[in-house]
Amino acid sequence: MRINDLIPFRWVQDPRWLLAFVIGTLVCIVTFVANLLIAEINSGNWWGITYGTVATLLMLGDVLYAVRRRFLEYNLGKSKTWVQFHLYGGTLFAILVLMHSGFRLPVGTMNWLLWSLSIWVTVSGLVGVFLQRWIPTVLASGLSTEVVYDRIPELVAQIRARSEAMIEECTETVRDFYRTNLAQSLAVPQLRAIYYVDVTGGIQTKLRQFEYLRPLLTKDDREKLESLESMYRTKLELDAHYTLQRPLRWWLHTHVPLALALVLLVALHLYAVLVY
């Protein structure tokens, strides 16, 4: 029986890494419990320093993941392997940090910063994994449009310009319909909470308003209305992308800078321990 058969989780890229993480976590737990029976654990004694050293080595491995992305032209191993190590190694790092402190709340400003940042970076990293799995899956399952987040404002502006140019050639009936029902929506990208529940955001319901107007128009205006409907549908799908991809940008701004701050604080902490 293969490992993949034992761990059939849809979001686990490589079950062998998950199995290694589980084993590593069990080893940490057993070691810590056995350690408690032998001696007290704190960040300043031999046991605590050992756990802290292993945690630091894991953190350095995670740092190398970011460094590798700067040197993609070199063959430094498969990206998938580095990502898996970054995920599971980072989580194991947090466990070892807690072991380093003896699972006690820290004392002192520096220790509080290190402890808090370690927990935050780990938790935010796990949240990032969830977002990076969930959001693309949801977008691909309900929308026909694919778009990069940074291009959404530009594409919305293009849709509005095209629709307004076409409206100038329509009858007053279509113009009134556009001004009343579509103009505000086509103005800028819009965030709508409904997309977190329903990725289509009721697009079909919104498009029904075109059906009410269609029988009242001439053939030429009906063709223009169909083009307008197509552009409006695309705009609504861009809004869905804009809403659902935005948390990924927020995540980058909360995870990456604080991860860098953690690395600097750990380096400062090591310097203080080794020198003083």
Secondary structure, DSSP 8 states (H G I E B T S, - for coil): --HHHH---TT-S-HHHHHHHHHHHHHHHHHHHHHHHHS---TTSHHHHHHHHHHHHHHHHHHHHHHHHHTTTS----HHHHHHHHHHHHHHHHHHHHHHTTT----SHHHHHHHHHHHHHHHHHHHHHHHHHHHHHHHHHH-S----GGGHHHHHHHHHHHHHHHHTTS-HHHHHHIIIIIHHHHHS----THHHH-TTTTHHHHHHHHHHHGGGS-HHHHHHHHHHHHHHHHHHHHHHHHHHHHHHHHHHHHHHHHHHHHHHHHHHHHHHHHH-
